[in-house]
Structure formats: structure tokens, C-alpha cells
Amino acid sequence: QSPMYFFLRNLSFLEIGFNLVIVPKMLGTLIIQDTTISFLGCATQMYFFFFFGAAECCLLATMAYDRYVAICDPLRYPVIMGRRACAHLAAASWFSGFPVATVQTTWIFSFPFCGPNRVNHFFCDSPPVIALVCADTSLFELEALTATVLFILFPFLLILGSYVRILSTIFRMPSAEGKRKAFSTCSSHLLVVSLFYSTAILTYFRPRSSTSPENKKLLSLSYTVVTPMLNPIIYSLRN
């Protein structure tokens, strides 16, 4: 019943949804060579990809805050991270996916599409779909960059700040056993965050010209398939 496992349950449901959005269609493409997707299917896939992706970024930041309170303010931890506070933080993380998914998907699919109808990716992500638009997309790209900063970079900075405080607290602990226990409580989360954010930031914060479409596919494969597959193993090994 501890907050850490409450947030882990939420993370599990998020990643189940994240996988269901991408993996079944990807397997269909690889196994039975079904490379077609309907216009509505592409919009639906993109919507839930944005929804689960933004929610996961915020939930990982919430989990970092939970570890920060547990290590830096342990005596007040049961009061600060009570059931109601945990429920509110989890609900806020889930809700954060709705605005970005609704605005991004609605805006992209309101553009006119003409010419080639081949999405150069294994799922309907924003950059390869917007490349098929035959209209000025500069305003949308500015909004997309703002949303990326808010829902990827800002939670990452919160996580970074939390771990700076955590590490400074751990290094001030007098006993080696206390340091080991403190490190063990946050090592799994830190590894998961490193896997997820390293590839997500490389994908969405690099200039278009510096990364080929094939490299972007490999990076996307990492945070959409490989990281969700490794997360249960990482937390199970800790247990």
C-alpha cells in the first residue's frame, strides 16, 4: 500500500496502453506485411500515443518527487504523501495527456493532405505525418515545440532537480548502510527515467537535418517498445 507501489501500478497501466497503441499494428506490419492504416486509424493511434506519452512523462516526475520526499524529508513522508495526495498527483499525471493529445491531433488532421500518402515510420507520429501536409505548418511546429518543452523537458528538469537534492542528502548520510538503502530505493526509477528520456530527448530535440529517418525509427523503437519491456524487469529485479 506504499505510495511507490501505487505509482508503479499507474505506470504499469500507462505502459500497457502505450504498448497497445503501437505494438499490435507494428507486429501486423512485420509478420503479415499489412502496411496500410486508415486515416481515422492513424489519427486514433497518434491521439493515444500523445496521451500516454505525456501522461508517462508527468508520472515519472511525480515518482521522482515521491522519492525526494521519502529520502529528503522521511519524518513527514506519511503526511505529505498520504492517499489523497497520491491520488491527486496520479490523476493530474493522467489528465495532462488530454490537452496535448487533443490539440496536437486535431490540429494536424485539420490540415490538407495531398501527394504521397506513405508515412515513413512504423507508427503515426507527428513529424512523419506533418511531412505529408501541403500547407504552411510553421505555427503548428511552434506549438509542437512548446508542447514538447512543457511535457518532456519540464518534467525532466523536475526529475533532475529532485535527484540533485536526493544525491546531496545521500552524500551527507553518516553510515554506509544508510547510503546503500537510500540508493536502492531510487535506483530503479533512475534507470527507467534514463532509458525513457535519453531516447525521447534525442528524438524530439535534435534538428531534422542531423538525424536520418532510419535513425529516428530506431530511437522511437527504444522508448515505445524496448523501455516499456525492460521496466517490469528492472522493478522485479529490485524486489
ABEGO torsion letter per residue (X at the ends): XBAAAAAAAAAAAAAAAAAAAAAAAAAAAAAAGBABBBAAAAAAAAAAAAAAAAAAAAAAAAAAAAAAAAAABAAAAAAABBAAAAAAAAAAAAAAAAAAAAAAAAAAAABBBBEBABBBBABBBAAAAAAABBBBAAAAAAAAAAAAAAAAAAAAAAAAAAAAAAAAAAAABABAAAAAAAAAAAAAAAAAAAAAAAAAAAAAABBAAABBAAAAAAAAAAAAAAAAAAAAAAAAAAX
